[in-house]
């Protein structure tokens, strides 16, 4: 029988990541933690995880919503 571990909550930021905290909207922030990116809703207090690969290091979080497109 295989055992699968699943995160419930992740706290902390990954240091050394440029722009390591981004707002998706007025209630949701995204930040890297370990080899995951975490979406956290401030009002409803839930987290969703975007898993990273074991051999890939997250070095940058980019927020395209605030950039101008012309």
Backbone as CSV, one residue per row, in Angstrom:
resi,resn,N_x,N_y,N_z,CA_x,CA_y,CA_z,C_x,C_y,C_z
1,UNK,0.836,-1.169,0.000,0.000,0.000,0.000,0.889,1.243,0.000
2,UNK,0.595,2.194,-0.903,1.377,3.424,-1.011,0.824,4.475,-0.054
3,UNK,1.728,5.229,0.542,1.354,6.313,1.442,1.653,7.624,0.737
4,UNK,0.674,8.535,0.744,0.836,9.826,0.088,0.747,10.915,1.145
5,UNK,1.746,11.781,1.200,1.729,12.917,2.118,1.171,14.140,1.388
6,UNK,0.305,14.868,2.067,-0.305,16.046,1.467,-0.238,17.194,2.467
7,UNK,0.163,18.385,2.014,0.275,19.544,2.893,-1.103,20.076,3.262
8,UNK,-1.223,20.525,4.505,-2.442,21.199,4.943,-2.229,22.705,4.978
9,UNK,-1.123,23.123,5.580,-0.751,24.533,5.626,0.743,24.648,5.467
10,UNK,1.175,25.729,4.849,2.602,26.032,4.726,2.788,27.465,5.188
11,UNK,3.762,27.689,6.056,4.052,29.023,6.561,5.483,29.391,6.215
12,UNK,5.730,30.669,5.999,7.071,31.151,5.721,7.268,31.455,4.253
13,UNK,8.300,32.219,3.983,8.666,32.587,2.621,10.015,31.980,2.284
14,UNK,10.236,31.769,1.009,11.540,31.282,0.562,12.436,32.490,0.329
15,UNK,13.490,32.614,1.091,14.383,33.764,0.922,15.201,33.589,-0.351
16,UNK,15.655,34.680,-0.895,16.434,34.634,-2.118,15.577,34.633,-3.374
17,UNK,14.257,34.730,-3.230,13.349,34.781,-4.379,12.961,36.232,-4.611
18,UNK,13.191,36.721,-5.805,12.832,38.084,-6.153,11.318,38.223,-6.227
19,UNK,10.784,39.315,-5.689,9.337,39.580,-5.688,8.571,38.405,-5.098
20,UNK,8.908,38.019,-3.868,8.379,36.779,-3.312,6.980,36.873,-2.723
21,UNK,6.283,37.988,-2.856,4.899,38.089,-2.409,4.128,38.920,-3.419
22,UNK,3.096,38.329,-4.022,2.312,39.008,-5.052,0.827,38.898,-4.712
23,UNK,0.081,39.959,-4.983,-1.365,39.933,-4.831,-1.998,39.523,-6.148
24,UNK,-2.817,38.453,-6.139,-3.587,38.071,-7.325,-4.811,38.954,-7.464
25,UNK,-5.435,39.270,-6.345,-6.576,40.183,-6.290,-6.563,40.810,-4.898
26,UNK,-7.655,41.457,-4.505,-7.679,42.143,-3.215,-7.624,41.199,-2.017
27,UNK,-7.958,39.923,-2.213,-8.006,38.983,-1.107,-6.971,37.863,-1.183
28,UNK,-6.290,37.690,-2.308,-5.435,36.513,-2.503,-3.990,36.915,-2.770
29,UNK,-3.073,36.305,-2.011,-1.644,36.513,-2.239,-1.017,35.187,-2.676
30,UNK,0.083,35.292,-3.403,0.853,34.127,-3.838,2.282,34.317,-3.366
31,UNK,2.852,33.247,-2.790,4.238,33.332,-2.342,4.891,31.959,-2.436
32,UNK,6.211,31.923,-2.662,6.917,30.643,-2.691,7.251,30.198,-1.272
33,UNK,7.098,28.910,-1.027,7.471,28.314,0.256,8.039,26.933,-0.040
34,UNK,9.297,26.745,0.237,9.946,25.488,-0.137,9.956,25.357,-1.648
35,UNK,9.562,24.202,-2.171,9.452,24.010,-3.620,8.009,24.126,-4.077
36,UNK,7.183,24.846,-3.336,5.783,25.071,-3.691,5.524,26.560,-3.835
37,UNK,4.479,26.895,-4.561,3.903,28.228,-4.505,2.585,28.080,-3.763
38,UNK,2.285,29.040,-2.921,1.086,28.987,-2.098,0.173,30.140,-2.480
39,UNK,-1.106,29.827,-2.732,-2.147,30.840,-2.894,-2.890,30.918,-1.572
40,UNK,-2.912,32.099,-0.949,-3.554,32.254,0.350,-4.617,33.332,0.258
41,UNK,-5.858,32.982,0.626,-6.952,33.945,0.667,-7.003,34.544,2.065
42,UNK,-6.783,35.845,2.144,-6.693,36.540,3.421,-8.036,36.546,4.146
43,UNK,-9.133,36.769,3.418,-10.454,36.873,4.047,-10.999,35.514,4.484
44,UNK,-10.920,34.522,3.612,-11.502,33.212,3.900,-10.511,32.254,4.563
45,UNK,-9.251,32.674,4.642,-8.189,31.918,5.326,-8.000,30.495,4.796
46,UNK,-7.936,30.346,3.461,-7.629,29.044,2.875,-6.339,29.144,2.091
47,UNK,-5.685,28.015,1.930,-4.471,27.919,1.124,-4.661,26.863,0.056
48,UNK,-4.141,27.144,-1.119,-4.056,26.146,-2.184,-2.608,26.118,-2.634
49,UNK,-2.144,24.941,-3.002,-0.730,24.752,-3.299,-0.508,24.487,-4.778
50,UNK,0.546,25.080,-5.309,1.022,24.796,-6.658,2.345,24.076,-6.455
51,UNK,2.349,22.749,-6.598,3.564,22.000,-6.274,4.683,22.256,-7.277
52,UNK,5.892,22.343,-6.756,7.070,22.451,-7.599,7.695,21.077,-7.765
53,UNK,8.579,20.959,-8.697,9.295,19.705,-8.910,10.454,19.621,-7.916
54,UNK,10.834,18.437,-7.559,11.878,18.233,-6.560,13.225,18.791,-7.006
55,UNK,13.501,18.781,-8.289,14.812,19.225,-8.777,14.800,20.645,-9.324
56,UNK,13.662,21.329,-9.270,13.553,22.691,-9.791,13.431,23.655,-8.619
57,UNK,14.196,24.723,-8.644,14.156,25.725,-7.586,13.393,26.948,-8.072
58,UNK,12.444,27.422,-7.266,11.698,28.640,-7.594,12.589,29.825,-7.277
59,UNK,12.848,30.669,-8.289,13.732,31.805,-8.086,13.043,33.137,-8.315
60,UNK,11.843,33.123,-8.910,11.191,34.382,-9.240,9.689,34.158,-9.328
61,UNK,8.917,35.072,-8.761,7.470,35.067,-8.920,7.121,36.329,-9.701
62,UNK,6.405,36.174,-10.812,6.094,37.300,-11.689,4.605,37.578,-11.649
63,UNK,4.249,38.844,-11.485,2.860,39.277,-11.469,2.595,40.020,-12.774
64,UNK,1.927,39.326,-13.725,1.641,39.928,-15.011,0.441,40.860,-14.972
65,UNK,-0.401,40.785,-13.950,-1.612,41.608,-13.895,-1.298,43.077,-13.709
66,UNK,-0.158,43.418,-13.127,0.168,44.811,-12.919,1.004,45.421,-14.048
67,UNK,1.419,44.614,-15.005,2.208,45.137,-16.117,1.294,45.721,-17.178
68,UNK,1.778,46.728,-17.856,0.962,47.340,-18.907,1.158,46.594,-20.219
69,UNK,0.076,46.405,-20.948,0.149,45.751,-22.247,-0.311,46.725,-23.310
70,UNK,0.612,47.104,-24.165,0.281,48.058,-25.234,0.621,47.482,-26.576
